[in-house]
Amino acid sequence: MTDPGRDLDLVFAALADPTRRTILSMLLEDDMAVSDVACAFDISLAAVSKHLGILAQAGLISQERRGRLRWCQLEPDALRAASVWMQGFGQFEPVHLDAFERFLRAELGGEPESD
């Protein structure tokens, strides 16, 4: 049995990074090969693979082999629990992820909030 609190922690940690949010936006359009995802960024394939691993661990994407390539697809229900949790606070409708990232950093003792 999974711990819902830990699952939310993984989702929010994955969403805290702008590169991972961009990847999720890209996958909204269609499934993509890892190499195609990597082409959109000025970082190494290894760095993109690490981001994809974090998204997969959080359950936000799934990955599968198709021939010689590894493909990524968005998991449509992955944000449901996080969305329900955020809606409980009212002020997060609609959610602005950059503002929410600053909120999480402040709450988790990371960088101080700045606007």
C-alpha positions as a printed Julia matrix, in Angstrom:
115×3 Matrix{Float64}:
  0.0    0.0     0.0
  1.32   3.42   -0.9
  1.5    6.39    1.42
 -0.7    9.19   -0.03
  1.43  11.85    1.69
  4.61  10.48    0.15
  2.92  10.27   -3.25
  1.97  13.95   -3.0
  5.51  14.81   -1.93
  6.88  13.1    -5.05
  4.4   14.89   -7.33
  5.08  18.32   -5.86
  8.85  17.76   -5.88
  8.63  16.77   -9.56
  6.51  19.83  -10.37
  8.94  22.16   -8.56
 11.37  22.1   -11.48
 10.63  24.26  -14.55
 12.3   21.78  -16.92
 10.01  19.0   -15.71
  6.95  21.24  -16.05
  8.0   21.99  -19.63
  8.38  18.28  -20.32
  4.87  17.66  -18.99
  3.53  20.42  -21.25
  5.25  18.83  -24.22
  3.74  15.45  -23.4
  0.27  17.01  -23.28
  0.51  17.21  -27.08
  1.58  13.61  -27.75
  3.83  10.76  -26.65
  7.48  11.5   -27.33
 10.71   9.56  -27.65
 13.29  10.44  -25.0
 15.63  11.69  -27.72
 12.92  14.06  -29.02
 12.34  15.4   -25.51
 16.07  15.97  -25.12
 16.26  17.96  -28.38
 14.04  20.63  -26.84
 16.59  21.46  -24.13
 20.13  22.75  -23.97
 21.12  20.08  -21.45
 22.59  16.6   -21.82
 20.59  13.5   -22.63
 21.62  12.15  -19.22
 20.14  15.22  -17.5
 16.89  14.87  -19.46
 16.77  11.17  -18.57
 17.16  12.08  -14.9
 14.24  14.54  -15.15
 12.15  11.87  -16.88
 13.02   9.39  -14.13
 11.8   11.81  -11.47
  8.55  12.37  -13.4
  8.09   8.61  -13.77
  8.83   7.97  -10.08
  6.14  10.54   -9.21
  3.73   8.71  -11.51
  3.3   11.73  -13.79
  4.59   9.91  -16.87
  5.17   6.36  -17.95
  7.94   5.08  -20.19
  8.05   2.09  -22.52
 10.36   0.63  -25.12
  9.12   0.77  -28.7
 11.74  -0.86  -30.85
 15.08   0.75  -30.09
 13.58   3.89  -28.59
 12.18   4.66  -25.16
  8.92   6.6   -25.32
  7.28   8.75  -22.68
  3.61   9.43  -22.2
  1.7   11.58  -19.78
 -0.36   9.72  -17.18
 -3.72  11.49  -17.34
 -4.85  10.83  -13.77
 -1.48  11.51  -12.16
 -2.33  15.0   -10.93
 -5.76  14.1    -9.56
 -4.7   13.72   -5.9
 -2.58  16.88   -6.03
 -5.42  18.8    -7.63
 -7.89  17.64   -4.98
 -5.44  18.6    -2.24
 -4.86  22.08   -3.75
 -8.57  22.72   -4.27
 -9.01  22.36   -0.52
 -7.16  25.65   -0.17
 -9.36  27.59   -2.58
 -6.71  30.2    -3.35
 -5.0   27.77   -5.71
 -7.78  27.8    -8.29
 -6.56  28.05  -10.98
 -3.08  26.9   -10.05
 -0.2   29.05  -11.22
  2.67  26.56  -11.01
  5.5   29.12  -10.81
  3.82  30.82   -7.83
  3.13  27.42   -6.32
  6.81  26.5    -6.75
  7.81  29.61   -4.76
  5.25  28.7    -2.1
  6.61  25.15   -1.81
 10.22  26.35   -1.59
  9.29  28.72    1.21
  7.31  26.04    3.03
 10.02  23.4     2.63
 12.78  25.74    3.81
 14.35  26.2     0.37
 14.82  29.54   -1.27
 12.94  32.42    0.36
  9.76  33.63   -1.3
 10.29  36.53   -3.69
  7.98  38.35   -6.08
